[in-house]
Structures are given as C-alpha cells and as structure tokens.
Amino acid sequence: MISLTNISGIPGENYTVRIMNLLGQEIYRDEFVSGTVIDVSGIHPKGLFFIDVITETGDERVVRKVVLE
C-alpha cells in the first residue's frame, strides 16, 4: 500500500497518479483524492518504480522513486 499523503507534498485535492517501471513504461494510472491509499499488491514483478503525482490542474508535479516488495 502507498499513501498519497506520504509522497505527494503538493497542495490540492485531486491527483493523477502514474506508476512507471525503469523503462518508463506506465504500468498503473488512476485519479485520486488527497489522502488516498493505493493498493499496489497487484503489480508484478516487484522492484524499483517511479510514482508520478500530478495535480488536477497539471501545474504541480512530484516524482518519487519507490521499491515495491
């Protein structure tokens, strides 16, 4: 599980969240409300990924590197 409150740090209520592998391939995309928890248990294989959180207006973005085990 990944909590948006732990990774975003950007103001706003609504986000688009993308999870990409090291090749830049998008393996997950959805829209969420601030404070949402994302269930990543269905992502295989496990490993290093990038989480891209973009505000609803698209004017702010945060990218974080995460390890899914």
Secondary structure, DSSP 8 states (H G I E B T S, - for coil): -EEHHHH-----SEEEEEEE-TT--EEEEEEEETT-EE--TT--S-EEEEEEEEETTSS-EEEEEEEE-
